[in-house]
Amino acid sequence: MRRRKGGSEPKKPQNSSSQPADSVAESNQKKGNSAAEDLNSGKKKSGHDENSSNSNWKSKKKQRAKSWNCVDSCCWFVGCICSLWWILLFSYNAMPASFPQYVTEAITGPLPDPPGVKLAKDGLKAKHPVVFVPGIVTGGLELWEGHQCAEGLFRKRLWGGTFGDLYKRPLCWVEHMSLDNETGLDPPGIRIRPVSGLVAADYFAPGYFVWAVLIANLARIGYEEKNMYMAAYDWRISFQNTEVRDQTLSTIKSNIELMVATSGGKKVVVIPHSMGVLYFLHFMKWVEVPVPMGGGGGSDWCARHIKAVMNIGGPFLGVPKAVSGLLSAEARDIAVARAMAPGFLDKDVFGLQTLQHIMRMTRTWDSTMSMIPKGGDTIWGGLDWSPEEGYECCTKKSKNGNNETGAPNDSGNSGNATKVHYGRIISFGKDVIELHSSKIERVDFRGAIKGNNLANTTCTDVWTEYHHLGAGDVKAAADFKVYTAESVLDLLQFVAPKMMNRGGAHFSYGIADDLDDMKYDHYKYWSNPLETKLPNAPSMEIFSMYGVGIPTERAYVYKFSPTADCYIPFQIDTSAEGNGGSCLKGGVFSVDGDETVPTLSAGFMCAKGWRGKTRFNPSGIKTYIREYNHAPPANLLEGRGTQSGAHVDIMGNFALIEDIIRVAAGATGEDLGGDQVHSNIFQWSERINLEL
């Protein structure tokens, strides 16, 4: 064998298997330590990531909590309300039909039978055809032609029903509901017409009845659509224009003639409500007058076709509420809301200009001018007197639990009560309401020269006619201090000349000196009972049926605020309050009535003006007053009540419905017991010095 040099051992290849045991153990130990370190490091890193994730989640949660705002709250609130509504609606529809009546009877005792059921048991049957004449705002109106903003609304109700389009497109709705400022008819490109049939005014809105209860009770004794007729008309336009545009008066005439002919000659019973009373008064004169102005029916048409006219809540002599509505688009309730949120209703908040748009729209409705007080100071009183002097407004409980809302004091003195000047329909300033007229300093406004517009250019699309007045003009109107029924016409002429000139062609508010004067053959006088004669129909009967016992607006305390923005400068002064049981509350003086029509307006003509043979009633038509003392519902389950005397709710008054059914079935006013009076209408009427 060959030896290496240096005698060293040959070099062997390195191999782990050949490493010594202690070296392998040491290497494994190092690897183990390294793996453990890596494991611990991974655990630490994992724990750090987990903590970081938790921290981020909590941070995001806090951010979400911080980002919750009023919009979220509103959404939740609306959602809860909607959910609650659907639950209640489902529950209501799921419960048996008799359940509400069962609950009501469990609380109040057995309910009386509806008048129709009661009288059907007594054997009453349908006899005379019945004609309903709805009042202002209660009849439905539908669209036949409109502008682009009203796309998809053909023959949909713009007035009545759900009023859905009022909320969806309010300015478009106002545009279409307004009439032409010059003609009082349709604006170019717009046609709105009355809904026809009984559905035109059975309900004003879902669940809010007008004629529905009366119709249902008449059906109980055999009436149906062939012998019931709803004389629907466009209540916005003047009475004569309903004939000019729609031939509504001719339609009513022909329908009444058809009903009389098909019922075997039985005359109709006509039941007008509210402004429908004035509309049918106009009709009774129109139908006699020769064509083309009238219907050509002759002087005996009413005698041949009408058994009775049963007027409900009739504003024969107008209502003071019409003045406040035309002057400032207000009544008692609106005045309170205006005082609580003046910016919302008065100014250009969110571009709404609420009251200005209401005034723009309603001032084009000529029909509203039919209810301006008629008869002047002779009927409504002067600066220092009124027929209702001595009326006390304190509310007290009667023995039967009903509210008695005041009573007249014939002596004119009512203890601690302050004398109320009801004849002052409008008073500017709280300081003048109790002063004698001789102590009031007044400045005549009628000679004022108009100028310096109040409104700025942003108001040009909101027509109220106040943009023709300057600050000096407004002050001049307020400096006149007090307005009676006669001078208030001058005030309206001053602030709204276009409206009053247009309305003056269709309505009149005076007292006729000589009813045989040819000028009273013009249609502008036909809806004023003091300027026209009743028809020659001695066998016909006229009823005045209305509620009493509710404070009703009679006079107003105003203030003025001449500003430079889009604003109505006159408004009811809600800070004007009387003492104790005073008739002055929130700037409004109240008297007895049905909440809308004062008793004096509803009852005077049947109590005195038409009682017996007078120059206003030359044939001696019998007249009756039927008053219904207001009793509010005992609880919510009674709804609007069955003894209500309120202007619309009286349409569900069981006593009134029973009287109507009896007359429709053939009874006369004497069969009903003649007059039924709870107020002092006869005493108040005697204080009015009117030549009869």
C-alpha positions in Angstrom: 0.0 0.0 0.0 1.0 3.5 -0.8 1.2 5.9 2.2 0.4 9.6 2.1 3.0 12.1 2.8 3.1 13.3 6.3 1.7 10.0 7.4 -1.7 11.7 8.0 -5.0 9.8 7.8 -7.0 10.1 4.5 -9.8 12.9 4.7 -13.3 11.4 5.0 -16.4 13.1 3.5 -18.6 15.0 6.0 -21.8 13.3 6.7 -24.4 13.9 9.5 -24.6 10.2 10.1 -21.0 10.2 10.8 -21.1 13.2 13.2 -20.6 12.4 16.9 -23.7 12.0 19.0 -23.0 15.0 21.2 -22.7 17.3 18.1 -26.0 16.1 16.7 -27.7 16.6 20.1 -26.3 20.1 20.3 -27.5 20.9 16.7 -31.0 19.6 17.5 -31.1 21.6 20.6 -30.3 24.8 18.6 -32.9 24.0 16.1 -35.5 23.3 18.8 -34.7 26.6 20.5 -35.0 28.4 17.1 -38.3 26.7 16.4 -39.6 27.6 19.9 -38.5 31.2 19.3 -40.3 31.3 16.0 -43.4 29.8 17.6 -43.3 32.3 20.4 -42.7 35.0 17.9 -45.7 33.8 15.9 -47.9 33.7 18.9 -46.9 37.2 19.9 -47.5 38.4 16.4 -50.9 36.7 16.2 -51.9 38.1 19.6 -50.8 41.6 18.4 -52.9 41.2 15.2 -55.9 40.0 17.2 -55.6 43.0 19.6 -55.3 45.3 16.7 -58.4 43.9 15.0 -60.4 44.2 18.3 -59.2 47.8 18.6 -60.2 48.6 15.0 -63.7 47.1 15.5 -64.3 49.1 18.6 -63.1 52.2 16.9 -65.4 51.6 14.0 -68.3 51.0 16.4 -67.6 54.2 18.2 -67.4 56.0 14.8 -70.8 54.6 13.8 -72.3 55.6 17.1 -70.9 59.1 16.7 -72.2 59.3 13.1 -75.8 58.6 14.2 -77.8 61.8 13.5 -81.3 63.3 13.4 -81.9 61.8 9.9 -81.4 58.3 11.4 -83.7 59.2 14.3 -86.4 60.5 11.9 -86.1 57.4 9.8 -86.5 55.2 12.8 -89.4 57.3 14.0 -91.2 57.1 10.6 -90.5 53.4 10.5 -92.0 52.9 13.9 -95.1 55.0 13.1 -95.6 53.1 9.8 -95.2 49.7 11.5 -97.6 50.7 14.3 -100.1 52.0 11.6 -100.0 48.8 9.7 -100.4 46.7 12.9 -103.4 48.8 13.9 -104.9 48.6 10.4 -104.4 44.9 10.3 -106.0 44.5 13.7 -108.9 46.7 12.8 -109.6 44.7 9.6 -109.2 41.4 11.4 -111.6 42.2 14.2 -115.3 41.3 13.9 -117.4 44.1 12.5 -119.5 44.3 15.7 -116.5 44.6 18.0 -116.3 48.5 18.1 -120.0 48.7 18.8 -119.6 46.0 21.5 -116.8 48.0 23.2 -118.8 51.3 22.9 -121.9 49.7 24.4 -119.8 48.2 27.2 -118.7 51.7 28.1 -121.7 53.9 27.4 -124.6 51.5 27.5 -126.8 50.3 24.6 -126.7 52.6 21.6 -129.9 54.0 20.1 -131.0 52.7 16.7 -130.0 54.9 13.8 -132.9 57.1 12.6 -133.4 55.1 9.4 -133.7 51.8 11.4 -136.0 53.4 13.9 -138.4 55.0 11.4 -138.4 51.9 9.2 -139.7 49.9 12.2 -142.4 52.6 12.5 -143.4 51.9 8.9 -142.1 54.9 7.1 -141.3 54.5 3.4 -139.6 56.5 0.8 -142.0 58.9 -0.8 -140.6 62.3 -2.1 -137.4 62.3 -4.2 -134.5 63.9 -2.4 -132.0 66.4 -3.8 -128.7 67.2 -2.0 -126.9 70.5 -2.6 -123.4 70.4 -1.1 -121.6 73.5 0.2 -118.2 75.0 -0.4 -115.2 72.7 -0.3 -117.2 69.6 0.4 -117.7 68.5 -3.2 -115.0 66.6 -5.1 -113.2 68.1 -8.1 -111.3 66.2 -10.8 -108.8 67.1 -13.5 -109.8 66.9 -17.2 -107.0 68.9 -18.6 -103.8 70.3 -17.1 -100.3 71.4 -17.6 -97.2 69.2 -17.8 -96.7 69.1 -14.1 -100.1 67.3 -13.7 -99.1 64.5 -16.1 -100.9 61.3 -15.2 -103.7 62.9 -13.2 -106.5 62.8 -15.8 -109.8 62.4 -14.0 -108.0 62.0 -10.7 -109.4 64.1 -7.8 -107.5 67.2 -7.1 -109.9 68.2 -4.3 -111.4 65.6 -1.9 -110.2 62.0 -1.4 -106.7 61.6 -0.1 -105.3 64.9 -1.4 -102.2 62.9 -2.3 -101.1 65.4 -5.0 -101.2 68.3 -2.6 -98.2 66.7 -0.8 -96.4 65.4 -3.9 -96.5 68.6 -6.0 -98.0 71.5 -4.0 -97.2 74.4 -6.3 -98.6 72.5 -9.3 -101.7 71.7 -7.2 -102.2 75.4 -6.3 -101.7 76.4 -9.9 -104.5 74.0 -11.1 -106.9 74.8 -8.3 -106.6 78.5 -8.9 -109.0 80.3 -11.4 -108.2 83.1 -13.8 -107.8 86.4 -12.0 -109.7 88.3 -14.7 -112.5 86.1 -15.7 -113.1 83.9 -12.6 -113.1 80.8 -14.9 -110.5 78.2 -16.0 -107.0 79.5 -16.7 -105.7 78.6 -20.2 -104.9 74.9 -20.6 -106.6 73.8 -17.3 -110.0 72.2 -16.9 -111.2 71.0 -13.5 -114.8 69.7 -13.2 -117.0 68.5 -10.4 -117.3 64.8 -9.6 -120.8 63.5 -10.4 -123.1 61.2 -8.5 -123.6 60.6 -4.8 -119.9 59.9 -4.4 -119.2 63.6 -5.2 -119.8 64.6 -1.6 -120.6 61.5 0.5 -117.1 61.7 2.1 -114.8 64.7 2.0 -111.8 62.4 2.8 -111.5 58.8 3.7 -113.3 58.3 7.0 -114.6 61.9 7.1 -118.3 61.8 6.2 -120.4 64.7 4.9 -123.5 63.3 3.3 -122.8 59.6 3.8 -124.6 59.1 7.1 -127.8 60.8 5.8 -127.7 58.8 2.6 -127.3 55.5 4.6 -130.3 56.4 6.8 -132.5 57.3 3.9 -131.6 54.0 2.3 -133.0 52.3 5.4 -136.5 53.4 4.4 -136.2 52.5 0.7 -134.3 55.3 -0.9 -131.8 54.5 -3.7 -129.9 56.4 -6.4 -133.0 56.7 -8.6 -134.7 58.9 -6.1 -131.7 60.6 -4.5 -129.7 63.1 -6.5 -126.4 65.0 -5.6 -126.5 68.4 -7.3 -122.8 68.6 -7.6 -121.3 71.8 -8.9 -117.9 73.6 -9.1 -118.1 75.4 -5.8 -115.1 77.7 -6.7 -116.8 79.7 -9.4 -119.7 82.2 -9.1 -123.2 80.8 -9.1 -124.2 82.1 -12.5 -120.9 81.0 -14.0 -121.7 77.4 -13.1 -124.4 77.7 -15.7 -122.3 79.6 -18.2 -119.4 77.1 -18.1 -121.0 73.8 -17.1 -124.8 74.3 -17.5 -125.1 73.0 -13.9 -128.3 75.0 -13.2 -130.0 73.6 -16.3 -128.9 70.1 -15.2 -130.4 70.5 -11.8 -133.6 71.8 -13.3 -133.9 68.8 -15.7 -133.0 66.3 -13.1 -135.7 67.6 -10.7 -138.3 67.6 -13.4 -137.3 64.0 -14.3 -137.5 62.9 -10.6 -141.0 64.4 -10.2 -142.2 62.8 -13.4 -140.8 59.3 -12.6 -142.2 59.4 -9.0 -145.7 59.9 -10.0 -145.8 63.6 -9.6 -144.4 63.7 -6.1 -142.5 66.9 -5.4 -138.9 66.9 -4.3 -137.4 67.7 -0.9 -134.3 69.8 -1.4 -131.5 69.6 1.2 -128.8 72.3 0.8 -125.9 72.6 3.2 -123.7 75.6 4.0 -123.0 77.7 0.9 -125.3 75.3 -1.0 -128.1 77.2 0.7 -127.1 80.4 -1.1 -126.6 78.4 -4.4 -130.1 77.0 -4.3 -131.5 80.4 -3.4 -129.9 81.6 -6.6 -131.3 78.6 -8.4 -134.9 79.3 -7.3 -134.8 82.8 -8.9 -132.8 81.6 -11.9 -135.4 78.9 -12.8 -138.2 81.4 -13.0 -136.5 84.0 -15.1 -136.9 83.8 -18.9 -133.9 82.7 -21.0 -131.1 83.5 -21.7 -130.4 84.8 -18.2 -132.6 82.3 -16.5 -134.1 78.8 -16.9 -137.4 79.9 -18.3 -139.4 77.7 -16.0 -142.0 80.3 -15.1 -143.1 81.9 -11.8 -144.9 78.6 -10.7 -142.0 76.2 -11.4 -141.0 75.9 -7.7 -144.7 75.4 -6.6 -145.0 72.5 -9.1 -141.7 70.8 -8.3 -140.6 71.5 -4.7 -142.3 70.3 -1.5 -139.8 71.6 1.0 -136.3 73.2 1.2 -134.5 72.0 4.3 -131.5 74.3 4.7 -128.7 73.0 6.9 -126.2 75.5 8.4 -127.2 78.2 5.9 -125.1 81.4 5.9 -128.1 83.4 4.6 -126.6 86.7 5.7 -123.0 85.7 5.3 -120.3 85.0 7.8 -117.6 87.2 9.4 -115.1 84.4 8.9 -115.3 85.2 5.1 -113.8 88.7 5.8 -110.8 87.4 7.8 -110.3 84.7 5.2 -110.1 87.3 2.3 -108.2 89.8 4.3 -105.4 87.6 5.8 -106.2 84.0 4.8 -107.0 83.4 8.5 -109.6 82.1 10.9 -109.2 81.3 14.6 -107.2 78.1 14.1 -104.9 79.5 11.5 -104.2 82.6 13.6 -103.1 80.4 16.5 -100.8 78.4 14.2 -99.5 81.6 12.7 -98.6 83.0 16.1 -96.9 79.8 17.2 -94.8 79.5 14.0 -94.9 82.8 12.2 -91.8 82.2 10.0 -93.1 78.9 8.7 -96.5 80.3 7.5 -95.6 83.8 6.7 -92.2 84.0 5.1 -90.4 82.2 2.3 -89.3 79.2 4.5 -88.3 76.3 2.2 -89.9 78.2 -0.7 -93.4 77.4 0.6 -94.8 80.9 1.3 -97.8 78.9 2.7 -100.3 81.6 3.5 -99.5 83.7 0.4 -100.2 80.7 -1.8 -103.4 80.0 0.0 -104.5 83.6 -0.4 -103.4 83.6 -4.1 -105.6 80.5 -4.7 -108.7 81.4 -2.6 -108.9 85.0 -3.9 -109.6 83.6 -7.3 -112.6 81.6 -6.0 -115.5 84.0 -6.6 -117.8 81.8 -4.4 -116.0 83.0 -1.3 -117.4 86.5 -1.9 -120.9 85.1 -1.7 -120.5 84.8 2.0 -119.3 88.3 2.9 -121.8 89.7 5.5 -125.0 91.0 3.9 -127.3 93.7 5.1 -124.7 96.1 6.4 -125.0 97.8 9.7 -128.7 97.3 9.8 -128.2 93.5 10.3 -124.8 93.2 11.9 -124.7 96.3 14.1 -122.8 99.5 14.1 -119.9 100.9 16.0 -121.8 100.9 19.4 -124.6 98.4 19.1 -125.3 94.9 17.8 -128.3 92.5 17.9 -126.4 90.0 20.1 -125.6 92.6 22.9 -125.7 90.9 26.3 -124.6 87.5 25.1 -122.4 85.8 27.7 -119.7 83.4 26.6 -119.0 81.6 29.8 -119.3 77.8 29.4 -121.2 75.9 32.1 -122.4 72.3 32.5 -126.1 71.6 32.3 -127.9 69.0 34.3 -127.7 66.5 31.5 -124.0 67.0 31.2 -124.1 69.0 28.0 -122.2 72.2 27.5 -124.2 75.4 27.5 -122.0 77.9 25.8 -123.4 81.2 27.0 -126.9 82.7 27.0 -128.2 86.2 26.1 -129.0 88.7 28.8 -132.0 90.6 27.5 -131.3 93.6 29.6 -127.9 94.1 27.9 -126.2 94.1 31.3 -124.4 91.0 32.4 -123.0 91.6 35.8 -119.2 91.8 35.5 -119.2 91.2 31.8 -117.9 94.0 29.6 -120.0 95.3 26.8 -118.9 93.7 23.5 -119.1 95.7 20.3 -119.9 92.9 17.9 -120.7 95.4 15.2 -117.0 96.2 14.8 -116.2 93.2 12.6 -112.5 94.4 12.3 -110.7 96.4 15.0 -107.1 97.4 14.6 -105.5 97.4 18.1 -106.5 96.1 21.4 -106.9 99.7 22.7 -110.0 100.5 20.7 -112.1 97.4 21.3 -113.9 98.8 24.4 -113.9 102.5 23.6 -117.0 104.4 22.6 -116.9 105.4 19.0 -116.7 109.1 20.0 -113.4 108.5 21.6 -111.7 106.7 18.7 -109.5 108.8 16.5 -109.9 107.6 12.9 -108.2 108.6 9.7 -110.0 107.9 6.5 -108.0 105.6 4.2 -110.1 105.8 1.1 -108.2 108.8 -0.3 -104.8 107.3 0.1 -102.6 107.0 -3.0 -101.1 103.6 -3.4 -97.4 103.2 -4.1 -94.0 101.8 -2.9 -94.5 98.1 -3.1 -94.3 96.1 0.1 -93.2 92.9 -1.6 -89.9 92.3 -3.2 -89.3 90.7 -6.6 -89.3 87.2 -5.1 -93.0 87.5 -4.5 -94.1 88.2 -8.0 -95.4 84.7 -8.5 -97.5 84.8 -5.4 -100.4 87.0 -6.2 -102.1 88.5 -3.1 -102.6 92.1 -4.3 -100.7 93.3 -1.3 -97.7 93.9 -3.6 -99.8 96.9 -4.9 -99.7 98.5 -1.4 -96.9 100.5 0.2 -96.2 100.7 3.9 -98.1 104.0 4.0 -101.2 102.3 2.5 -101.2 99.6 5.0 -100.8 102.1 7.8 -103.7 104.1 6.4 -106.0 101.1 6.4 -105.0 100.3 10.0 -105.5 104.0 11.1 -109.2 103.8 10.3 -109.2 101.6 13.5 -112.6 99.9 13.3 -114.7 98.5 10.4 -118.4 97.5 10.4 -120.2 95.3 7.9 -120.6 98.3 5.6 -117.1 99.8 5.8 -115.4 96.4 5.6 -116.5 96.3 2.0 -114.5 99.4 1.4 -111.5 97.8 3.2 -111.6 94.8 0.9 -112.0 97.0 -2.1 -108.9 99.0 -1.0 -106.6 96.0 -0.5 -108.0 93.7 -3.2 -109.6 95.7 -6.0 -109.2 93.1 -8.7 -111.0 90.5 -6.6 -113.8 92.8 -5.4 -114.4 94.2 -8.9 -114.7 90.7 -10.3 -117.0 89.6 -7.4 -119.1 92.7 -7.6 -120.4 91.6 -11.0 -121.9 88.5 -9.3 -122.8 89.3 -5.8 -124.4 92.1 -3.8 -124.5 92.8 0.0 -127.2 95.5 0.5 -130.9 95.7 1.4 -133.4 96.4 -1.4 -135.4 99.5 -1.1 -137.9 98.4 -3.8 -137.9 94.8 -4.9 -140.1 95.7 -7.9 -137.2 97.7 -9.3 -136.1 96.2 -12.6 -132.4 96.2 -11.5 -133.1 93.3 -9.1 -133.8 91.1 -12.0 -130.1 90.8 -12.4 -128.4 87.6 -11.2 -126.0 89.4 -8.9 -128.9 89.9 -6.4 -130.3 86.4 -6.5 -128.3 84.9 -3.7 -128.9 87.8 -1.3 -132.2 87.1 0.6 -132.5 90.8 1.3 -132.5 91.7 -2.3 -134.7 89.1 -3.9 -138.1 87.6 -3.4 -138.9 84.0 -2.6 -140.8 82.1 -5.4 -144.6 82.2 -5.7 -145.1 78.8 -4.0 -147.4 79.1 -1.0 -147.6 75.3 -0.5 -143.8 75.0 -0.2 -142.1 75.0 3.2 -138.7 76.4 4.1 -136.7 75.1 7.1 -133.6 76.6 8.7 -131.8 73.8 10.5 -128.6 74.6 12.3 -126.5 73.9 15.4 -126.2 76.1 18.5 -124.1 76.1 21.6 -120.7 76.5 20.1 -118.5 79.6 20.2 -118.6 81.0 16.6 -116.4 83.7 15.1 -118.1 87.1 15.0 -115.5 89.9 15.1 -111.7 90.2 15.1 -108.8 92.2 16.6 -106.1 92.8 14.0 -102.6 94.1 14.0 -100.5 95.2 11.0 -96.8 94.6 10.2 -95.5 96.5 7.1 -92.4 94.6 6.1 -90.3 94.5 3.0 -90.4 90.8 2.3 -93.0 88.4 1.0 -95.5 88.9 3.8 -99.2 89.4 4.5 -99.2 92.7 6.4 -102.5 92.1 8.3 -103.0 89.4 10.9 -105.2 88.5 13.8 -103.7 89.7 17.1 -103.8 86.5 19.1 -102.4 88.3 22.2 -105.8 90.1 22.5 -107.5 88.3 25.4 -110.6 89.2 27.5 -111.1 88.7 31.2 -112.6 85.6 32.8 -115.6 84.5 30.8 -115.1 87.1 28.1 -116.1 86.5 24.5 -112.6 87.6 23.4 -110.1 84.8 23.0 -107.0 84.9 20.9 -108.1 88.0 19.0 -111.5 86.6 18.1 -114.9 87.6 19.5 -117.4 84.7 19.6 -121.1 84.4 19.7 -123.6 81.5 19.6 -123.6 79.4 16.5 -122.4 76.2 14.9 -118.7 77.1 14.9 -118.8 78.6 11.4 -122.2 80.4 10.9 -123.4 82.7 13.7 -127.0 82.0 14.8 -128.1 85.5 13.5 -127.1 84.6 10.0 -128.6 81.1 10.0 -131.9 82.0 11.7 -132.9 85.6 11.0 -134.7 85.1 7.7 -136.9 82.3 8.9 -137.4 84.0 12.3 -138.4 87.4 10.8 -137.4 88.2 7.3 -139.6 85.5 5.7 -141.9 84.9 8.6 -145.5 85.3 7.3 -146.2 87.5 4.2 -143.4 90.0 3.9 -141.9 91.9 0.9 -139.2 89.2 0.8 -141.9 86.4 1.0 -144.9 87.7 -0.9 -146.7 84.3 -1.2 -146.4 83.6 2.5 -144.3 80.4 2.3 -144.3 78.8 5.8 -140.9 78.9 7.5 -139.6 76.9 10.4 -136.5 77.1 12.6 -135.1 73.8 13.9 -132.1 74.3 16.2 -130.0 71.5 17.5 -128.1 72.0 20.8 -124.6 70.9 20.5 -123.5 67.9 22.6 -119.9 66.7 22.0 -119.2 62.9 21.8 -118.9 61.3 25.3 -115.7 59.4 24.3 -113.5 58.7 21.3 -115.4 55.6 20.4 -118.4 57.8 19.4 -116.4 59.4 16.6 -117.8 62.8 15.7 -120.9 62.1 17.8 -124.6 61.7 17.1 -125.8 64.9 18.8 -123.2 67.4 17.3 -124.2 70.9 16.3 -121.0 71.7 14.5 -121.2 73.0 11.0 -120.3 69.7 9.2 -120.6 67.2 12.0 -124.3 68.1 12.3 -124.8 66.0 9.1 -124.5 63.0 11.4 -126.9 64.4 14.1 -129.6 61.8 14.7 -132.3 64.3 15.5 -131.7 66.3 12.3 -131.6 63.1 10.2 -134.9 62.0 11.7 -136.5 65.4 10.9 -135.3 65.1 7.3 -136.5 61.5 6.9 -140.0 62.3 8.2 -140.4 65.2 5.8 -139.1 63.1 2.9 -141.7 60.5 3.9 -144.5 63.1 3.7 -144.5 65.0 7.0 -144.9 68.8 7.3 -143.3 71.3 9.5 -146.3 71.2 11.8 -146.0 67.5 12.1 -142.4 67.9 13.4 -143.7 70.3 16.1 -143.1 73.6 14.4 -140.1 75.7 15.6 -137.5 74.1 17.9 -135.4 76.9 19.4 -132.6 76.9 22.0 -131.1 80.3 21.3 -132.5 83.8 21.5 -132.8 84.2 17.8 -136.2 85.7 18.0 -135.1 88.4 20.5 -132.1 89.2 18.4 -134.2 89.4 15.3 -136.6 91.9 16.9 -133.7 94.2 17.6 -133.0 94.6 13.9 -135.0 97.4 12.4 -135.8 96.1 8.9 -138.7 97.2 6.8 -140.8 94.1 6.0 
